[in-house]
Each structure stands twice: as C-alpha cells, then as structure tokens.
Amino acid sequence: MSSLFPALRESPDRTALRFGTDVLTYGALDAASGALAEKIAGAGRIAVWATPSPHTAVAVVAALRAGVPAVPLNPRTGTRELAHILGDSAPALVLAAPGEVLPEGPDTLPRVDVSLTTGATPGAAAPAPEEEPGPETAALVVYTSGTTGPPKGAVIPRRAVAHTLDALAGAWGWTADDVLVHALPLFHVHGLVLGVLGPLRRGGTVHHLGRFDVTAVARELAGPGTMLFGVPTMYHRLAEAVADDRELAGALSGARLLVSGSAPLPLRDHQRIAEATGRHVVERYGMTETLMNTSVRLADDGRSLSPARPGTVGPPLDGVELRLVDEAGAPLEAGDGETVGEVEVRGLSLFTGYLGRPEATAAAFTADGWFRTGDMATTDAAGAVTLVGRKSTDLVKSGGYKIGAGEIENALLEHPGVAEAAVTGEPDPDLGERVVAWVVPRDAASPPGERELAEHVSALLAPHKRPRRVRYLDALPRNDMGKILKRALDA
C-alpha cells in the first residue's frame, strides 16, 4: 500500500493545516508527527483527546504513521459513556494538547502531550521514511453514536481510509489546489477522516474555523477557501442568512464545492441557498462502519452538479457495491424511484468489525459479505440513491403503507409557521402505526394548528402521509453532529 500522505515529504513548504493562528506546513507536520510516532510506536491502541485543534490532527497522523490504532474521544462526552469507551477500547495511553485538562477517566491514563514542533536542530537531516503499515492494519476505532444501545467501536482499516478518500477525489475533482473550510468536530468520520485526512491525502490545505460562524465562513470562502464541509444545522444557518447577506452569497457562489453530510439537508435549505447563490449543495451518504458509499458528482466543469436534484445522495462511489433488499433480505429491482428497501453495501471502504464484538459483527453482515446499513432508500434509473430514513426510527408502517419520515419532514418545513420538524411513528390500534409530527413553531405564541398541518401535508404528498398527531417543542434534541435524536422524542 502506498503512503497515505505522500505530501509530507513531497511538498514540505505547502501549508497543510491552519487552525486560527496555528499554521503547519507539510514539512512541519512531517517533523511533528514523525517525532510523536516514534514515542507511541508499539503502544497498542491509543486515545486521542479530539479537540478542534492542530494537536488532534498531529496526533492522528502520528498514530497512522506508527501503525497504532487511534481512538478519538469526544471532549463533550458524558462520564458514563466516556467510561464505557475507555473500558471497551482499553487504550495504552492518551494524547492531548499541552495544558489540556482531562476529565475523570482519561486523566488516569499515561499521557503524552502533543507538540507542534520537534525541538530538532534546524537544518538537521530528516529521518528515513518509516515502513508503511499494511492495508488491513487498523487505523481508527471510531465509536458509533449509541442510538441503539451502548456505543460500539468500529475498527476502520487503512485501506478503507485510502479507498474512500480516493473515491471522493474522483467524484469531486478534489486536488492539492483545494483549500477545505470547515468547523466540524474531530472525533467523527466526517470531520476527522473527510475533513482532515482527506485534504492531507490530496496534498491540499485545511482551514478549520474552531467553531462554526457564518461570518467566518464568508471570510474564508471569499479568500482562499474552495470547498466547504458542513452538517445540515450549519447549512440551515447559512440559508437563514444568505438572502440578506450579499457578502455571504458571493462567497458561497464562488466556492467550488459545498458539501453537506451526516444527516439529510432539508429541501427548503437546498432551495434557499440555490436561489441566493446559483450553487447547489452536494449531499453524500456514508456511516461510521462503511465510510462513504455514494455522492452526487460534479460535471466536467468541476462546479455544476450533475444531476442537480436536491434530496438525492447520488450514485455509488467507485468501488462501492450497493443494493436494496426487502424485509426478507431478497434483492429488489432498482430504478423506479418509488420502491423502498434497506440499503446493503460492500467494498473496500467497509470496516473490519466491531471491537471485541464478534457476534455483533456477524449480525451486521450477510453470508455473502453485504453490510446491513439499516438505512431505507429508493433508487432511480440512473442509480442515484434517495434516503428515506433509518429502518428503526424513520420508517412508519401505517395502514399497509411504508411511509418515509424524510418527505413528510420536508413538507412540514415548507409551512411558513414551522421552524423545525421531525416525524416518528407510534402504535395505533387501527393503522398499526400513526404518523406523529414534532414541530418547533416559528412563533411559539401562535403555532400552526394540528389540522392545518395535516391538510398542508396532504396537499403536498398524499392523505395517508398526513400527521395524525402534532406535538410542539421549543427545540429538537440533537447530537453533536446535528442529527435529531428520535429515540429521545419517543421517550
């Protein structure tokens, strides 16, 4: 397997990372990560206190160079979940930025501070390149969100990282000339693998904002930034601001690529950004266990989307096999855009299994190697995938119909009185399940009525998709990646 990051040696003067005032060239990143790799070599698994800082990037690159699996820790994780992750992964030590105060749990592990410099004598000869670990060597152990039980550690091998990043480069025309702007957390696949390791594999540059801010996004994209990665919550804030902010509209229209992921982007936000900027937001589909499965691709001009259809997450990426299956696991004929099935995938981007859980790993795969994603979708004649939702929380079986929550949520968001919406199902003695809408009204003092919202949805979709119950909230519960926690709603 070739080097994951050839630019470390090939482009030493090029800027690799910028976090605020901290800037590292590829040469500096090579030196800092190389020195740290020597310290942690042979350590087994190591934990990384994954703050949005260059120290996290240096720590993960060092672990990859040393062939040591890194376990990114979310600094906002509660004590119980953090104890579970540490007990499950059993890291030999923890890497953190100097001066970072660690909470109970990580503070008991042997600690190595991550330096952004090496202390080496200027002009000293660089050490010889280390031998690259094999493609099946574990690169990361990333813990799932735990929405269906305690988080499980997905073991992601080096070949999965390389393959998914190369496939995205092919779909997006991603090169060393690109400057990626984002403010995503670095304990997750989206922010860490795509948002940091992706640019480093291409030899490009990361500009991390530290935290999301509309003004900062406009400034960076009006300057050197060519790409923006975000989650729907971030794009919603951009959509809210862009119509009245000419500088933001100009910055977004000048970006080469706008990418949203980790959850579906509501159609209303797609439309508002497109109307103000002439640019469409690209959606892609992946998960911790599979990395990236599909993406909308760019046309030959490198800018215009093809197809430019909001709501689709595109066709399978190169090297990814994807199929839909029915409830019995039988493959469905794809292509009518209506038939809903569970997504199964296989290919080089898949994880190798759940850490220490052979039974859970076996249950996640079919006998012939297809991974059961638990996501429900349709496909069109061109192979583009449109996600309906999670099998466990987003598919409502009502009156003999299989109803996807996503299209009802998009319909609700078209009502002028709705700021946020989520849809779930609950038991109904007549229908089996009934559609329930959870609504955050724009005006809490005068929310749209239940009947009004039901008629609104019926007019846009079909009568059997209308909400039978509407429940009003001040805010929807979300995790750190902006996903709505529907199990919390049901609870």
C-alpha positions in Angstrom: 0.0 0.0 0.0 1.4 3.4 -1.0 1.8 6.2 1.6 -1.4 7.6 3.0 0.1 11.1 2.9 2.8 11.5 0.2 2.8 15.3 0.5 4.5 15.0 3.9 7.8 14.5 2.0 6.9 15.7 -1.5 5.5 19.2 -0.6 7.3 20.4 2.6 6.7 24.1 2.0 3.0 23.9 1.3 0.5 24.8 4.1 -1.2 21.7 5.4 -3.2 22.9 8.5 -4.5 26.2 9.7 -6.4 26.4 13.0 -6.7 30.1 13.9 -3.2 31.4 14.3 -1.6 27.9 14.3 -0.3 27.1 10.9 1.7 23.9 10.0 3.3 23.3 6.6 3.7 19.7 5.4 7.3 19.8 6.4 6.4 20.8 10.0 3.6 18.2 10.1 6.0 15.6 8.9 8.5 16.5 11.7 6.0 16.8 14.5 4.0 13.7 13.6 7.2 11.7 12.9 8.7 12.6 16.3 5.4 11.6 18.0 5.1 8.4 16.1 8.5 7.3 17.5 7.2 7.9 21.0 4.0 5.8 20.6 5.2 3.0 18.4 4.1 -0.4 19.7 1.7 1.1 22.2 -1.3 -0.9 21.1 -4.4 1.3 20.9 -4.1 5.0 21.9 -6.8 7.5 22.8 -6.8 11.0 21.3 -8.5 13.8 23.1 -10.0 15.2 19.9 -10.4 18.9 20.4 -10.8 21.1 17.3 -7.1 21.8 17.2 -4.0 21.1 15.2 -2.8 18.8 18.1 -5.6 16.4 17.2 -4.5 16.3 13.6 -0.9 15.8 14.5 -1.8 13.0 17.0 -3.9 11.1 14.5 -1.3 11.4 11.7 1.4 10.2 14.1 -0.7 7.2 15.1 -1.3 6.3 11.4 2.4 6.5 10.7 3.2 4.4 13.7 0.6 1.8 12.8 -1.2 2.3 16.1 -5.0 2.4 16.1 -6.3 5.8 17.3 -9.5 6.1 19.4 -10.8 9.7 19.0 -12.6 10.8 22.2 -15.3 13.4 22.1 -14.5 16.1 24.7 -18.2 16.7 25.3 -18.9 13.0 26.1 -20.5 12.4 29.5 -18.7 10.5 32.2 -20.7 7.3 31.8 -20.3 7.0 28.1 -16.6 8.0 28.3 -16.0 5.3 30.9 -17.7 2.8 28.6 -15.5 3.7 25.6 -12.3 3.6 27.6 -13.2 0.3 29.2 -14.1 -1.1 25.8 -11.1 0.1 23.9 -8.5 -0.2 26.7 -6.1 2.4 25.3 -2.5 2.2 26.5 -2.2 6.0 26.7 -3.9 9.2 25.8 -2.6 12.0 23.5 -3.7 15.6 24.3 -2.6 19.2 23.7 -0.3 20.6 26.3 -2.2 22.1 29.2 -5.5 20.4 28.2 -7.3 19.4 31.4 -8.7 15.9 31.1 -11.7 14.7 32.9 -12.1 11.6 35.1 -11.2 8.5 33.1 -8.7 9.8 30.6 -6.8 11.5 33.4 -5.8 8.1 34.8 -4.1 7.0 31.6 -0.4 7.6 30.8 -0.3 10.8 28.9 1.8 12.1 26.0 1.5 15.8 25.2 1.3 16.6 21.5 3.8 19.1 20.4 3.5 21.1 17.2 7.3 21.2 17.0 10.0 18.7 17.4 12.8 20.6 19.1 15.1 19.2 16.5 18.1 21.3 15.4 17.2 23.4 12.4 18.6 22.0 9.1 19.2 18.5 10.6 18.7 15.7 8.2 15.2 14.2 8.2 14.9 10.6 9.4 14.4 7.9 6.7 10.7 7.3 5.8 9.2 4.6 8.0 7.9 1.4 6.6 4.2 1.8 5.7 1.8 -0.4 7.7 -0.2 -2.9 5.7 -3.6 -2.1 4.2 -5.6 -4.2 6.8 -3.8 -2.5 9.8 -6.4 -0.8 12.0 -6.2 3.0 11.5 -9.0 4.1 13.8 -11.6 2.8 16.3 -14.5 5.2 16.0 -17.4 4.8 18.4 -20.9 4.9 17.0 -23.4 7.4 18.3 -25.1 4.7 20.5 -28.7 5.5 19.5 -29.5 1.8 19.6 -27.5 0.9 22.8 -24.1 1.4 24.2 -21.6 2.7 21.6 -19.7 0.1 19.6 -16.2 0.7 18.4 -16.0 0.3 14.6 -12.5 -0.8 13.6 -11.6 1.1 10.4 -8.5 -0.2 8.4 -6.1 1.9 6.5 -7.4 0.6 3.1 -10.9 1.9 3.9 -9.5 5.3 4.7 -7.4 5.4 1.5 -10.2 4.0 -0.7 -13.0 6.3 0.4 -10.8 9.4 0.1 -9.7 8.5 -3.3 -13.2 7.7 -4.4 -14.4 11.1 -3.2 -11.5 12.8 -5.0 -12.7 11.1 -8.2 -16.3 12.2 -7.7 -15.5 15.8 -6.7 -12.3 16.6 -8.6 -10.5 17.0 -5.3 -6.9 18.1 -5.8 -3.9 19.6 -4.0 -5.1 23.1 -5.1 -8.2 22.9 -2.9 -8.5 24.6 0.4 -11.1 23.0 2.6 -13.0 25.2 5.1 -15.0 23.5 8.0 -15.8 23.7 11.6 -16.7 20.0 12.2 -15.7 18.1 15.4 -12.7 15.9 15.0 -13.9 12.8 16.9 -16.1 11.6 14.0 -15.6 10.3 10.4 -17.0 13.5 8.8 -14.7 16.0 10.5 -11.6 13.8 11.0 -11.4 11.4 8.1 -13.0 13.5 5.4 -12.3 16.9 6.8 -8.6 16.5 7.9 -7.2 13.3 6.4 -8.9 14.0 3.1 -7.0 17.2 2.3 -3.8 15.7 3.7 -4.1 12.8 1.4 -4.5 15.1 -1.6 -1.7 17.4 -0.5 -4.2 20.3 -0.1 -5.0 22.6 2.9 -7.4 22.5 5.8 -8.7 25.8 7.3 -10.5 24.8 10.5 -12.7 27.6 12.0 -12.6 26.2 15.5 -16.4 26.7 15.8 -19.0 27.4 13.2 -19.6 31.0 12.4 -21.4 32.4 9.4 -19.1 35.5 9.2 -16.0 33.3 9.3 -17.4 31.0 6.6 -18.0 34.0 4.3 -14.5 35.4 5.0 -12.7 32.1 4.3 -14.7 31.3 1.1 -14.2 34.9 -0.1 -10.5 34.3 0.4 -8.5 31.1 -0.3 -11.3 28.6 0.5 -12.5 26.5 -2.4 -14.6 23.8 -0.5 -17.0 23.8 2.5 -18.0 20.8 4.5 -20.9 21.1 7.0 -23.8 19.4 8.6 -27.5 20.4 8.0 -27.6 22.6 11.1 -24.7 24.7 9.7 -26.3 25.0 6.2 -29.6 25.9 7.8 -27.9 28.9 9.4 -26.3 29.8 6.1 -29.7 29.5 4.4 -31.3 31.8 7.0 -28.6 34.4 6.5 -27.8 34.3 2.8 -30.7 36.1 1.3 -29.9 39.3 3.3 -26.1 39.0 3.2 -24.6 39.9 -0.2 -21.0 39.1 1.0 -22.1 35.6 2.2 -24.0 35.0 -1.1 -20.9 36.0 -3.1 -18.6 33.8 -1.0 -20.8 30.8 -1.3 -21.3 31.3 -5.1 -17.5 31.5 -5.5 -16.8 28.2 -3.8 -16.0 25.2 -5.9 -17.8 22.7 -3.8 -20.4 22.9 -0.9 -20.9 19.5 0.8 -23.4 18.6 3.4 -23.5 15.3 5.3 -24.1 13.3 8.5 -27.9 13.9 8.1 -30.3 14.8 5.3 -30.4 18.5 4.3 -34.0 19.8 4.2 -35.2 20.7 0.7 -36.1 24.2 1.9 -32.5 24.9 2.8 -31.3 23.5 -0.5 -33.6 25.8 -2.3 -32.8 29.0 -0.4 -29.1 28.6 -0.9 -29.5 27.8 -4.6 -31.8 30.8 -5.1 -29.4 33.2 -3.4 -26.1 31.8 -4.9 -26.9 29.8 -8.0 -25.0 27.0 -6.4 -26.3 23.6 -5.3 -25.2 21.8 -2.1 -23.8 18.3 -2.7 -25.0 15.6 -0.5 -23.2 12.3 0.1 -24.1 9.2 2.1 -21.9 7.3 4.5 -21.7 6.0 8.0 -19.0 5.1 10.5 -18.9 1.4 9.5 -18.8 2.0 5.8 -17.2 5.4 5.4 -18.6 6.9 2.1 -21.0 5.0 0.0 -22.5 7.4 -2.5 -22.2 11.1 -3.6 -23.6 13.5 -6.1 -20.9 14.0 -8.7 -19.6 17.1 -10.4 -19.9 17.7 -14.1 -16.9 18.2 -16.3 -16.6 21.9 -15.5 -15.9 21.0 -11.8 -18.7 23.2 -10.5 -22.2 22.4 -11.8 -23.9 19.5 -10.2 -24.9 16.5 -12.4 -27.6 15.7 -11.6 -28.7 18.9 -9.8 -31.6 17.3 -7.9 -31.9 18.3 -4.2 -32.6 15.3 -2.0 -30.5 12.7 -3.7 -27.2 11.5 -2.3 -26.0 10.4 -5.7 -24.9 7.0 -7.2 -22.5 4.6 -5.5 -18.9 5.8 -5.5 -16.3 3.9 -7.5 -15.5 0.6 -5.8 -18.8 0.5 -3.8 -21.4 -2.1 -4.5 -24.9 -1.1 -3.3 -28.3 -2.8 -3.4 -31.7 -2.5 -1.9 -33.4 -5.5 -0.2 -36.9 -6.3 1.1 -37.8 -7.3 4.6 -36.8 -10.9 3.8 -33.4 -9.8 2.6 -34.2 -10.5 -1.1 -32.6 -8.0 -3.6 -35.1 -5.6 -5.1 -35.3 -4.4 -8.7 -33.9 -0.9 -8.5 -34.7 2.1 -10.6 -38.3 3.1 -10.2 -37.7 5.8 -7.7 -40.6 4.5 -5.6 -39.8 1.1 -4.2 -38.3 1.4 -0.7 -35.7 -1.1 0.5 -32.9 -1.4 3.0 -29.5 -0.4 1.8 -26.8 -3.0 1.8 -23.2 -2.3 0.7 -19.9 -4.0 0.3 -16.5 -2.9 -1.0 -13.1 -1.7 0.2 -14.4 1.2 2.3 -16.0 -1.1 4.9 -14.8 -1.5 8.5 -13.4 -4.9 9.6 -15.8 -5.3 12.6 -16.9 -4.1 16.0 -14.1 -4.1 18.5 -14.4 -7.2 20.8 -17.9 -8.0 19.5 -17.8 -10.9 17.0 -21.5 -11.7 17.4 -22.5 -8.1 16.6 -20.1 -8.1 13.6 -21.5 -11.3 12.2 -25.1 -10.0 12.6 -24.2 -6.8 10.7 -23.2 -8.8 7.6 -25.0 -11.2 5.3 -23.5 -14.6 4.5 -22.0 -13.2 1.2 -20.4 -10.1 2.7 -23.0 -7.4 2.3 -23.2 -4.9 5.3 -26.7 -4.2 6.5 -26.8 -0.4 6.9 -30.3 -0.2 8.5 -31.0 2.8 6.1 -34.0 2.8 3.9 -33.9 4.3 0.4 -35.1 4.3 -3.2 -33.0 4.4 -6.4 -33.8 5.9 -9.8 -33.0 4.7 -13.3 -29.5 6.4 -13.1 -28.7 4.6 -9.9 -29.0 7.7 -7.7 -30.0 6.9 -4.1 -32.6 8.9 -2.2 -32.6 8.1 1.5 -36.0 7.6 3.3 -34.6 7.3 6.8 -33.4 4.7 9.4 -35.3 1.4 9.4 -35.6 1.6 13.1 -36.8 5.2 13.5 -37.7 6.8 10.2 -40.0 4.2 8.5 -43.6 4.4 9.6 -45.8 1.4 8.7 -49.3 2.8 8.6 -52.5 1.3 7.1 -50.4 -1.0 4.9 -48.2 1.8 3.6 -44.4 2.2 4.2 -44.0 5.9 4.8 -40.6 7.6 5.0 -40.3 10.3 7.6 -38.0 12.5 5.5 -40.5 13.5 2.8 -43.1 14.4 5.5 -40.4 16.5 7.4 -39.6 18.3 4.2 -43.3 19.0 3.6 -43.8 20.3 7.1 -40.8 22.6 6.7 -42.5 24.3 3.7 -45.2 25.6 6.0 -44.3 29.2 6.9 -45.1 28.6 10.6 -42.7 25.7 11.0 -39.1 26.3 12.0 -38.0 22.7 12.7 -39.8 19.4 12.3 -39.3 15.7 12.9 -41.5 12.7 12.2 -41.9 9.4 14.0 -44.4 6.7 14.3 -46.3 5.5 17.3 -48.6 2.5 17.9 -52.2 2.8 16.6 -54.9 0.1 17.1 -56.4 0.7 13.7 -53.4 1.7 11.4 -50.7 -0.3 13.1 -48.7 2.9 13.4 -49.7 6.5 13.0 -47.6 9.4 11.8 -46.6 11.8 14.6 -45.1 15.3 13.8 -42.8 17.0 16.3 -42.8 20.7 15.4 -40.8 23.7 16.6 -43.0 26.7 15.6 -41.6 29.9 14.3 -43.9 31.8 16.7 -44.4 29.8 19.9 -47.3 32.1 20.9 -49.2 31.3 17.7 -48.2 27.8 16.4 -49.9 26.3 13.3 -52.8 24.0 14.3 -52.8 20.2 14.0 -55.5 20.2 11.4 -53.8 23.0 9.4 -50.5 21.0 9.3 -52.3 17.8 8.4 -54.1 19.5 5.4 -50.8 21.1 4.4 -49.0 17.7 4.2 -52.0 16.0 2.4 -52.0 18.7 -0.3 -48.3 18.2 -1.0 -48.0 14.5 -0.6 -50.9 12.0 0.0 -53.6 11.8 2.6 -52.2 8.7 4.2 -48.9 10.6 4.9 -50.5 13.3 6.9 -49.6 13.6 10.6 -52.3 12.2 12.9 -50.7 13.8 15.9 -48.7 17.0 16.3 -46.6 17.7 19.3 -44.9 21.1 19.9 -41.4 21.6 21.2 -39.1 24.5 21.9 -36.2 22.7 20.2 -35.5 19.2 18.8 -33.0 17.1 20.6 -29.8 16.7 18.6 -26.4 15.0 18.9 -23.0 16.7 18.4 -23.2 16.1 14.6 -26.7 17.8 14.3 -28.7 14.6 14.0 -32.1 14.6 15.5 -32.3 12.1 18.4 -35.7 10.5 17.6 -35.4 7.9 20.3 -35.3 10.8 22.8 -38.5 12.1 21.2 -40.2 8.8 21.7 -39.0 8.6 25.3 
